[in-house]
Amino acid sequence: MRALRDAREPVRSRYVEVKDWQARRLAATHADLLGEPRYDSAARFFLDQIYGAKDFSQRDAELARAIPTLTRFLPQSALETIADAVELDALSERLDLAVATAVAADPEARGRPLDAALYGAAYRQAGSRSDRERQIELVDHIGAALDRLVRHPMLGRLLSAMEGPARMVGMSAMHEFLDGGFKAFRAMRGAGDFLRRVRERETDLMQRLYAGDDSVLP
């Protein structure tokens, strides 16, 4: 992400802190999903591969590079899922950098680790509400698409067969995302309740933060 590479050191440090803090927040918000055997795998996939704190630039580059080839093998819904994942990551990176920039510029934050009050103030300053709504919408779209894909009779076998070739051509991160999502959602046997709970919680959190209520944060 060029904007992050060009950022000053205080922003880069806060960016890492924001990513880690958000990962802990998500795990706390959805702790019950992580603790339910039916939903555990899907919740971990969301936290690791959708909302995760790690850098997804390699995966997204692999996904973009692979699309011309994948169009010959994967159904349209799978390609749309890939496009949504790339868009979500780009949007999330931009919003996270904006939050980190706001925290770094806040006099109240000097010498202070990130907490709910600092994060809430930066969240309201960084990005627009429509961006946050789109972020939640994309997560929901990806989950719904994965739920449909698990009903595709040949896709599981195709993804398993792709593991070796994907590793050989340097696309293991792309394969991990597709195969991991497929397996997590197949094991869930219906994602409607899971997606509703994630969508409603994240929407409620967004609305309360924009209303100035930081108590929703852990």
C-alpha positions as CSV (number, residue, x, y, z in Angstrom):
1,M,0.0,0.0,0.0
2,R,1.8,3.1,-1.3
3,A,0.0,5.5,1.0
4,L,1.2,3.7,4.1
5,R,4.8,3.4,2.7
6,D,4.8,7.2,2.2
7,A,3.3,7.9,5.6
8,R,5.4,9.3,8.5
9,E,6.6,6.9,11.2
10,P,4.0,7.9,13.8
11,V,1.3,7.1,11.4
12,R,2.9,3.7,10.4
13,S,3.2,2.8,14.1
14,R,-0.4,3.7,14.8
15,Y,-1.5,1.8,11.7
16,V,-0.1,-1.4,13.1
17,E,-1.7,-0.6,16.4
18,V,-5.1,0.1,14.8
19,K,-5.1,-3.2,12.9
20,D,-4.2,-5.2,16.0
21,W,-6.7,-3.3,18.2
22,Q,-9.5,-3.9,15.6
23,A,-8.7,-7.6,15.4
24,R,-9.1,-7.9,19.2
25,R,-12.3,-5.9,19.1
26,L,-13.8,-8.1,16.5
27,A,-12.9,-11.2,18.5
28,A,-14.5,-9.7,21.6
29,T,-17.7,-8.6,19.7
30,H,-18.1,-12.0,18.1
31,A,-16.8,-14.2,20.9
32,D,-19.9,-16.3,21.0
33,L,-19.6,-17.1,17.3
34,L,-16.0,-18.2,17.9
35,G,-17.3,-20.4,20.7
36,E,-20.1,-22.1,18.8
37,P,-18.9,-25.3,17.1
38,R,-21.2,-24.7,14.1
39,Y,-19.9,-21.2,13.5
40,D,-16.3,-21.4,14.8
41,S,-14.6,-22.1,11.4
42,A,-16.6,-19.4,9.6
43,A,-15.9,-16.8,12.3
44,R,-12.2,-17.6,12.3
45,F,-12.2,-17.3,8.5
46,F,-13.8,-13.8,8.8
47,L,-11.4,-12.7,11.4
48,D,-8.3,-14.1,9.7
49,Q,-9.1,-13.6,6.0
50,I,-11.7,-10.8,5.8
51,Y,-11.2,-8.5,8.8
52,G,-7.7,-9.8,9.7
53,A,-4.8,-7.7,10.9
54,K,-2.3,-9.1,8.4
55,D,-1.3,-7.6,5.1
56,F,-3.4,-9.0,2.2
57,S,-1.6,-7.2,-0.6
58,Q,0.0,-10.4,-1.9
59,R,-3.3,-12.3,-1.8
60,D,-5.1,-9.5,-3.7
61,A,-2.3,-9.3,-6.3
62,E,-2.6,-13.0,-6.8
63,L,-6.4,-12.9,-7.1
64,A,-6.2,-10.1,-9.7
65,R,-3.5,-11.9,-11.7
66,A,-5.5,-15.2,-11.6
67,I,-8.9,-13.8,-12.7
68,P,-8.3,-14.4,-16.5
69,T,-7.5,-18.0,-15.9
70,L,-10.1,-18.6,-13.2
71,T,-12.9,-17.4,-15.5
72,R,-12.5,-20.7,-17.4
73,F,-12.9,-22.8,-14.2
74,L,-14.9,-21.0,-11.6
75,P,-18.6,-20.0,-11.6
76,Q,-19.5,-16.3,-11.9
77,S,-20.5,-16.2,-8.2
78,A,-16.9,-17.2,-7.2
79,L,-15.4,-14.5,-9.4
80,E,-17.7,-11.9,-7.9
81,T,-16.6,-13.1,-4.4
82,I,-13.0,-12.5,-5.5
83,A,-13.8,-9.0,-6.7
84,D,-15.7,-8.2,-3.5
85,A,-12.7,-9.4,-1.4
86,V,-10.3,-7.2,-3.3
87,E,-12.6,-4.2,-3.0
88,L,-13.2,-4.8,0.7
89,D,-9.5,-5.0,1.4
90,A,-8.7,-1.8,-0.5
91,L,-11.5,0.0,1.3
92,S,-10.5,-1.4,4.7
93,E,-6.8,-0.4,4.2
94,R,-7.9,3.1,3.3
95,L,-10.1,3.5,6.3
96,D,-7.5,2.0,8.7
97,L,-4.9,4.4,7.4
98,A,-7.3,7.3,7.9
99,V,-8.0,6.2,11.5
100,A,-4.2,5.8,12.2
101,T,-3.6,9.3,10.7
102,A,-6.3,10.8,13.0
103,V,-4.9,9.0,16.1
104,A,-1.3,10.2,15.3
105,A,-2.5,13.8,14.9
106,D,-4.6,13.8,18.1
107,P,-2.8,15.6,21.0
108,E,-4.7,13.5,23.5
109,A,-3.1,10.4,22.0
110,R,0.5,11.3,22.6
111,G,2.3,8.7,24.7
112,R,-1.0,6.8,25.1
113,P,-1.8,3.4,23.8
114,L,-4.9,3.1,21.6
115,D,-8.1,2.7,23.6
116,A,-11.9,2.9,23.0
117,A,-12.1,6.7,23.4
118,L,-9.1,7.4,21.0
119,Y,-10.4,4.9,18.5
120,G,-14.0,6.2,18.6
121,A,-12.9,9.8,18.0
122,A,-10.6,8.8,15.1
123,Y,-13.3,6.5,13.6
124,R,-15.7,9.5,13.4
125,Q,-13.1,11.7,11.9
126,A,-11.8,9.1,9.3
127,G,-13.8,8.2,6.3
128,S,-17.5,8.7,5.6
129,R,-20.5,6.8,7.0
130,S,-21.2,5.5,3.5
131,D,-17.7,4.0,3.4
132,R,-18.4,2.1,6.6
133,E,-21.8,1.0,5.3
134,R,-20.2,-0.3,2.2
135,Q,-17.6,-2.2,4.3
136,I,-20.4,-4.0,6.1
137,E,-22.2,-4.6,2.9
138,L,-19.2,-6.2,1.2
139,V,-18.6,-8.5,4.2
140,D,-22.3,-9.6,3.9
141,H,-22.0,-10.1,0.1
142,I,-18.8,-12.2,0.5
143,G,-20.5,-14.4,3.1
144,A,-23.7,-14.8,1.1
145,A,-21.7,-15.7,-2.0
146,L,-19.6,-18.3,-0.1
147,D,-22.8,-19.8,1.2
148,R,-24.1,-20.2,-2.3
149,L,-20.8,-21.6,-3.6
150,V,-20.8,-24.5,-1.2
151,R,-23.8,-25.9,-3.0
152,H,-21.8,-26.0,-6.3
153,P,-21.2,-29.8,-6.7
154,M,-17.8,-29.7,-8.3
155,L,-16.2,-26.6,-6.7
156,G,-14.9,-28.4,-3.6
157,R,-13.0,-31.0,-5.7
158,L,-11.7,-28.3,-8.0
159,L,-10.3,-26.2,-5.2
160,S,-8.6,-29.3,-3.7
161,A,-7.1,-30.1,-7.1
162,M,-5.8,-26.5,-7.4
163,E,-3.7,-26.5,-4.2
164,G,-0.6,-28.0,-5.8
165,P,-0.6,-26.0,-9.0
166,A,-1.4,-22.8,-7.1
167,R,1.6,-23.3,-4.8
168,M,3.8,-24.0,-7.8
169,V,2.9,-20.7,-9.6
170,G,3.1,-18.5,-6.5
171,M,-0.7,-18.2,-5.8
172,S,-0.9,-20.1,-2.5
173,A,-2.4,-17.0,-0.7
174,M,-5.2,-16.8,-3.3
175,H,-5.9,-20.6,-2.9
176,E,-5.9,-20.3,0.9
177,F,-8.6,-17.6,0.7
178,L,-10.9,-19.5,-1.7
179,D,-10.4,-23.0,-0.3
180,G,-10.6,-21.8,3.4
181,G,-13.8,-19.9,2.8
182,F,-15.4,-22.8,0.9
183,K,-14.5,-25.3,3.7
184,A,-15.6,-23.0,6.5
185,F,-19.0,-22.3,5.0
186,R,-19.6,-25.8,3.9
187,A,-19.1,-27.0,7.5
188,M,-21.6,-24.4,8.8
189,R,-24.5,-25.9,6.7
190,G,-26.3,-22.7,6.2
191,A,-24.9,-19.2,6.9
192,G,-28.1,-17.1,7.2
193,D,-28.1,-16.8,11.0
194,F,-24.4,-16.3,11.2
195,L,-24.4,-13.5,8.6
196,R,-27.4,-11.8,10.2
197,R,-25.7,-11.7,13.6
198,V,-22.5,-10.3,12.1
199,R,-24.3,-7.7,10.0
200,E,-26.6,-6.6,12.8
201,R,-23.8,-6.3,15.4
202,E,-21.4,-4.4,13.1
203,T,-24.2,-2.1,11.9
204,D,-25.3,-1.3,15.5
205,L,-21.7,-0.7,16.5
206,M,-21.2,1.7,13.5
207,Q,-24.4,3.6,14.3
208,R,-23.5,4.0,18.0
209,L,-20.0,5.1,17.2
210,Y,-21.3,7.8,14.9
211,A,-23.7,8.9,17.7
212,G,-20.7,9.4,20.0
213,D,-21.2,6.3,22.1
214,D,-17.8,4.6,22.6
215,S,-19.2,2.3,25.3
216,V,-19.9,-0.2,22.5
217,L,-16.2,-0.8,22.2
218,P,-14.4,-3.2,24.5
